[in-house]
């Protein structure tokens, strides 16, 4: 018996290509809300339903890309925002939650949460493996999410290469 329709990451990525960000997240949350959890597993909190560019962490990322490369990062690579959206849906976290789980303020300075960074590095590798296509396409998808984290102060090494 194959993976269920609601849990198949391949289907979620195909759906991403066909729907707007809001529609995708709304549909995903409706599917998650309809699943029953046992009494010992608390249900996951759904991600907030906002446009991706409304998140402060996404603004920081896009500003960093603009400063580093010039041009408009939303148009120079039109797959950039949909890939980050797909990862957020996969992780069931919004972009600001991801940054909050990987950084902290200590003595007025931004610090990296080691366990959070390790968790997301592994989650990116796991998600990247679900992407259809060549090794290059998979690597690019993972690197888009790594770029988001790096521009928000979370230093990461290159991930899965195959």
Legacy VTK file of the C-alpha trace (Angstrom):
# vtk DataFile Version 3.0
C-alpha trace
ASCII
DATASET POLYDATA
POINTS 162 float
0.000 0.000 0.000
1.504 3.362 -1.040
1.612 6.587 0.943
-1.696 8.203 1.697
-2.832 11.086 -0.464
-2.610 13.563 2.435
0.953 12.625 3.361
2.520 12.335 -0.095
4.997 15.253 -0.429
5.152 14.736 -4.211
1.450 15.541 -4.518
1.863 18.629 -2.347
4.605 19.957 -4.633
2.517 19.352 -7.747
-0.365 21.165 -6.078
1.959 24.065 -5.284
2.508 24.680 -8.963
-1.242 24.927 -9.591
-2.436 27.087 -6.699
-1.714 30.426 -5.152
0.145 30.455 -1.853
-2.998 31.214 0.145
-5.027 28.488 -1.575
-2.262 25.947 -1.057
-1.885 26.676 2.633
-5.658 26.772 3.175
-6.087 23.396 1.457
-3.173 21.842 3.346
-4.510 23.058 6.681
-7.980 21.731 5.877
-6.431 18.310 5.192
-4.364 18.416 8.418
-7.391 19.549 10.453
-9.449 16.645 9.117
-6.940 14.026 10.266
-7.583 12.442 13.633
-4.743 12.261 16.157
-4.594 9.833 19.033
-5.022 11.023 22.608
-1.269 11.076 23.306
-0.285 13.184 20.282
-1.148 16.859 20.512
-2.323 18.294 17.193
0.193 20.516 15.410
-0.589 24.201 15.332
-1.414 25.338 11.804
0.735 27.878 10.040
-0.678 31.379 9.727
-2.509 32.157 6.510
-0.696 35.233 5.177
1.041 36.161 1.960
4.660 35.041 2.149
6.024 38.538 1.562
4.118 39.806 4.638
6.538 37.994 6.965
9.413 40.058 8.396
11.889 37.199 7.894
11.001 36.966 4.189
11.516 40.729 3.869
14.946 40.388 5.516
15.834 37.587 3.100
14.691 39.461 -0.010
16.453 42.660 1.123
19.651 40.685 1.670
19.406 39.131 -1.789
18.707 42.553 -3.320
21.781 44.043 -1.626
24.011 41.113 -2.526
22.942 40.446 -6.114
21.015 43.561 -7.165
17.733 43.400 -9.042
14.423 42.084 -7.778
14.814 38.651 -6.158
11.118 37.854 -6.622
11.355 38.150 -10.398
14.933 37.048 -11.132
14.057 33.562 -9.877
10.278 33.026 -9.962
10.642 29.649 -8.182
12.190 31.239 -5.082
8.980 32.121 -3.195
6.994 29.014 -4.235
9.861 26.780 -3.045
10.007 28.536 0.330
6.223 28.183 0.552
6.459 24.469 -0.229
9.051 24.023 2.509
6.941 25.971 5.016
3.958 23.753 4.225
6.147 20.641 4.524
7.487 21.828 7.904
4.058 23.189 8.984
5.738 26.414 10.058
5.527 29.944 8.742
8.804 31.714 7.886
8.876 33.781 11.087
8.297 30.651 13.200
11.245 28.950 11.481
13.544 31.862 12.313
12.215 32.035 15.879
12.951 28.309 16.329
16.519 28.690 15.008
17.591 31.947 16.694
17.319 33.687 20.060
18.307 36.974 21.660
20.905 36.628 24.405
22.407 39.679 26.075
20.912 41.815 23.306
22.623 39.811 20.538
21.078 37.422 18.051
22.347 33.870 18.657
21.769 30.601 16.869
19.818 27.836 18.584
22.015 24.832 17.804
19.234 22.235 18.142
16.894 24.337 16.006
19.533 24.758 13.320
20.266 21.024 13.314
16.546 20.219 13.149
15.962 22.481 10.160
19.146 21.386 8.379
17.876 17.793 8.594
14.338 18.827 7.625
15.636 20.662 4.545
17.570 17.554 3.492
14.470 15.411 4.047
12.252 17.799 2.064
14.843 18.215 -0.673
14.840 14.451 -1.247
11.098 14.615 -2.037
11.533 17.082 -4.898
11.005 15.579 -8.333
13.690 15.964 -10.933
17.439 16.005 -11.213
20.018 16.305 -8.470
20.564 19.898 -9.570
16.876 20.762 -9.186
16.764 19.119 -5.739
19.910 20.969 -4.691
18.543 24.294 -5.885
15.324 23.801 -3.918
17.245 23.054 -0.729
19.624 25.953 -1.330
16.715 28.381 -1.657
15.580 27.468 1.861
19.174 27.516 3.160
19.571 31.003 1.655
16.462 32.123 3.542
17.964 30.894 6.816
21.435 32.308 6.123
20.104 35.787 5.312
18.207 35.658 8.615
21.393 34.909 10.580
21.287 31.108 10.714
24.573 29.798 9.331
24.272 26.479 7.527
26.624 24.239 5.575
25.683 22.849 2.173
23.188 20.052 2.547
22.411 16.884 0.675
24.137 16.777 -2.681
22.495 13.723 -4.216
LINES 1 163
162 0 1 2 3 4 5 6 7 8 9 10 11 12 13 14 15 16 17 18 19 20 21 22 23 24 25 26 27 28 29 30 31 32 33 34 35 36 37 38 39 40 41 42 43 44 45 46 47 48 49 50 51 52 53 54 55 56 57 58 59 60 61 62 63 64 65 66 67 68 69 70 71 72 73 74 75 76 77 78 79 80 81 82 83 84 85 86 87 88 89 90 91 92 93 94 95 96 97 98 99 100 101 102 103 104 105 106 107 108 109 110 111 112 113 114 115 116 117 118 119 120 121 122 123 124 125 126 127 128 129 130 131 132 133 134 135 136 137 138 139 140 141 142 143 144 145 146 147 148 149 150 151 152 153 154 155 156 157 158 159 160 161
